[in-house]
Amino acid sequence: MRLGVLDVGSNTVHLLVVDAHRGAHPTPARSEKSVLRLAEQLDGRGDLSRAGADHLVRAVAAAKVSAERLGCAELMAFATSAVREAGNSAAVLERVREETGVELKVLSGEDEARYTFLAVRRWHGWSAGRLLCLDIGGGSLELATGMDEEPETALSVPLGAGRVTRTRFRKDPPGRTEIRETSEWLDGQLVPVARELLAGGRPDRAVATSKTFRTLARLTGAAPSSAGPRARRVLTAAGLRQLIAFISRMSSHDLAELEGVSPSRAHQLVAGALVAEAAMRALSLGELEICPWALREGVILRRLDQTGGPEQDTAEAPTKRSGETGRTGRHGARWS
């Protein structure tokens, strides 16, 4: 069965097409991205601008065409923080549905953390013991921990790399005072989060996912993508500190020239590094292991767990409780 997963994030719209069968690991068949930076297209009222909505509709329509051309039996489409937080999100979602036929499901930050945790657990297996998972997105930072496939604690805090860049930095590159004050501010935000996460015990394995963490690991010496997904990659606290001292003096234009840095994300790399460093410091972590699976893979895995075929409803969230109807998120959207 070929499935398509469409992830509408703060920076990009990402279509991942996989060959998936229940009980087997999904095999990537195609990956397509388009850069939107939706979070940067919010107006003074917090609404997504007309231009931003236009770009979103075109990107979703193009992704649907690609999914159909590639033979996807189903397209599961979801949106995260940028759409979730827009004041006119309901209207934007309705427009997307009417003009493209794709119904975007809005994930809560906690659901993002839960789906990502599931993907990390499946990748590392039960021998990993108590897992701690971190994921830096454009708008938020997701964290989860636990012994099972369902995390005991799943949290989402508004400390995404793009958000911190927009709200904390006025210069490119940011000044030394901005770096110091942002680092101190992040410590204050993350200390209580770390306390809640560690209440159940220290992790046996600390894992990071997302493009931001992968880029930071690569810049500190981790194996390139050409080494394959099974290559062990880590991000150490010492290596991250040295990297921040280097990249914090570079403009986003210069950062985009570094190997492994995506031009569309270069402008938020410093902020992402500061968030990663503060999280590791708050959690007393010397290193993080990089996992190639994240939110999109978690959505696919939950889909395969919950249904026996593509014709069944797939709206159930990972934490569905007795009496719920399977409609999740603020707008009650279902998978298309």
N, C-alpha and C positions, 0 to 999 in steps of 0.2 A: 504494500500500500504506500503510495507516495503522498506525503503531506506537505503543505506549505504553512509556514509560520510567519506572519507579518507583524513586526515589532515597530511601533511608532514611538520613538523616544524623543528626548529633548534635542538631540543633535541630528539623528538620522532616522530614515525609514528603512528598515532592513528586512528583506525577504530571505528566509532560509527554507530551502526545499530539501526534504530528506526522504529516503526510503526507509519506512518504519514498519516493524511487525511486532506484535505483542510478544514480550519475552526476549526480544533481541535489542541490541543497541542500535539506535537510529544511525543511518549512514548518510552523511551529507552528500547531496547531489548537485546543489547549486546555491550560490549566495550572491545576492544583489543588494546594493545600497544606494541611497540617494541622500544627499546632505540637505537638511532643511533648517536646522537650528531654530526650532519652533519657540523655544523659551526666550529667544532674543526678539521674537516678533509679537510680544505682548505689549499692549498699549498702556497708557497711564492708569486705566481702570482695571488692568489685569486681564483684559479680554484678548483673545487671539485676533490679530488684525485681519482685515479682508484679504490682504496679500498672503498672509500666512495660511489662511484657510484655503485660498486658491491653490497654493503650492502643495498643501496636504492632500487635497482632492486629486490633483494630477498625479502625485506620487502613489497614492493608493490605487488609483485606476490603472496605472502602469504596472504595479505589482500584481494586480489581479490578472491582467493580460499575460504576464510572464508565468504566473502560476498555472493558468489554463494551458498555455503553450507547452509547459513542462509536464503536463499530465497529472497535476495534483488532484487527488480525489476530494480533498477538503482544504480550505484555507482558513486557518485560525488567526484572527487578527486582534491585536490588543494595543492599547495605548497606556503610557506610563505618566510620569509626573507633569510634563508640559501640558498635555491635554487635560489631565486630571485636575489641575489647578487653575485652568483658564476659567474666567468668570462666565464665559459664553460657551462652555464645553458642550452642554446639551444641544445647543443650536448647531455647533460645528459637527458634532457626531451625527445629527439628523441629516445635515447636508451631505456628509460623506456617504451615508446610507442611501439617500435618494439619488445621488449622482453617480455612484459607483456600484451600488448593490452590495457593498461590503459593510457589515455591521461591526464596528470596533467595540471590543469589550474593554472597559476601563478597569485596570487593576489597581487595587489599593497598594500602598507601599508595603504593608505587611504581607500581602499576597505575593508581591515581587520577591520578598525575602524568603517566603516559604517555597515557592517554585524553584528558586535558585538553590536553596538548601537541598531539595530533593535531587537536583541534578548533580550536585557535589557529592552527595551520599552515594548515588548510583555509580559515579565515576570511581570513587575511592573504596567503596565497599564497607562491609561491617567491621573489617579488621582495623579501620581507622579509629574506632572507638568514639569518644566524644568529639564531635566536630564543631569548629567555630568557622563561620563563613562570612566574608566581607565582600561587598560589591559596590564600587563607586560608579554611579551613573552621572548624567548631566545635571539632574535636579536634586537627587537624593543619594544618601548612603544607606544601603541595606545591610543588616547584620542579623545573624541567626546562629543558634547553638542548640545542640541536643545529641542524644544517643541513638535516636531512631530516624526514620525517614521524615517524620513530622517533627519539626524543631520544638523544643520546649519553650524557647523564647525567640520571637521574630520581631525585629524592630526596623523602622524606617525613620531617618532623621533628615531634615532639609539641608544636607551638607554635600550636595553634588558638586563636581568640579566646575561645571558651567555656572551654577548659582553662586558659588564662592567667588569665582572670577568676576561676575557682574556686580556683586554687592560689596566686595572688599577691595578690589583693585581699581585704581584710577589711572595708573600708568602702565606702559608696556615697554620694557619690563617693569614689574612693580618695584617700588622703592624699598630700601632696607627697612624703613619704619613700617611700611605696609606688610612686609613679610613677617616681621617680629610681632606686630599687633595681631595679625591674622592667626599666627601660630598660637599665641597665648589665648586668643578667643576660642579657637578650636579645642584647646585643652579644656577650657571651661565647659564647652558644649558636650564633650565626649566622656568626661570623668563619670558623671552619673549614668550614662549609657553603658559604660564598661562595668560599672558596679552591678547593674541589673543583669547583664549578660553572664557575668562570672558567678552569680549567686548560686548556681547549681554545680559549680566546680570548674577547675581549670580544664581547657581542652587538651585532648591527646594529639590533635592535629589541627592547626590553624591554616585555613585555605582562603585564597582570594580569587575572585573572578572579575571579568570585565576588561574592556579595552584599556582603560587607564592603568590597571595593575599590570596587565601584560606588557604595556609599553614601558612602564617603570622598571619592570624586571629585565626587559631586553636592554635597556640603557645601562643597567648595572651589571651586564655580562651574561644574562641568561641566554639559552640556546635560541637561535632564530626560528621562525615558523617552519623553515625548510627542514628542520630536524624532526618534524612530525609531532603530533599531539601527545605521544607517549613519553617524549623527553622530559625529564624532571627539571622544572624551572622553579626558582625561589627568588624572593625579594627579601633581602636582609635589612635590618634597621640601620646597620653601619653603612651599607652601600647606598641606602636611600638618603641618609644624611649627607654623604659626599655628593650625591647627584643633585640634591637641592642647592647646595652651595654653588654648583656649576650652572644649572639651568636657570636659576633665579636671576642671573645677570644677563640672560639672553632674551632678545625680543621674540615674539611669536613667529616672525618671519624667519629668524635664524633657527629657531627650534624645529620648524617644519623641514629644515634641511637635514636634520639628524636621521640616521638610519632607524627605521622602525616607528617613526613619529608620523601620524596621519596629519596632513595639512589642515584638515577640517577640525582637528582637535588640539592643534599645537597651542592655540591661544589659551587653553585651559589646563595645560599640562602642569604648570607650577602649582596652581591651586589644587589639582588632583594629588600631586606629590605631598603637599602640606596636609591634606586630609588623611592620606595614607599614613604619613608619619605620626600625626596626632593620634590616630586610631591605634596604631601599634604601640605607641607610648602609653596610652590610657589602659590598654589591655596587657601591657608588659610582655610584648611579643618580640622575640629576637629575629624571627623570620616568618614569612608567609609562603606557603607552597601555592603555585599558580595552577588552577584547574581550567582546562579548556572548555568545559561545559558550564553553562550559566542559565539565565532566565529562559531563553528560547528552548533549550533542551529540556528544561524542567516542565514547560508547558506540554511539549510533545510526550514526555514520559507519563505525565499525569493523564493525558488524553488516552494513551494506550492502556494504562492501568484501569481506567474507569469504564471503558466501553469495549465491546467486542468487535466493532466495525465502524466505518465512517458514517453509516446511516443513523447512528444513535446520537442523541443530544450530548453535547460536550461542555455545557456551561458550568458544570459543577466545579467549584473551587476546591483547593486542597483541604479546606477546613469546613466543608459542608456539614451542617449539624442537622439533627432530626427535626423534621417539620419544615425545612427550607425547600424552596421550589427549584433550586438550581440557578436562580437568577442572582448574579453577583455584581458588585460594584455599585457606585452611586447612581448610575443610569440604567441598571438592570439589563445591560446588553448581553446577548448570547453570542457564542461563536457563530460565524457565518457558515 
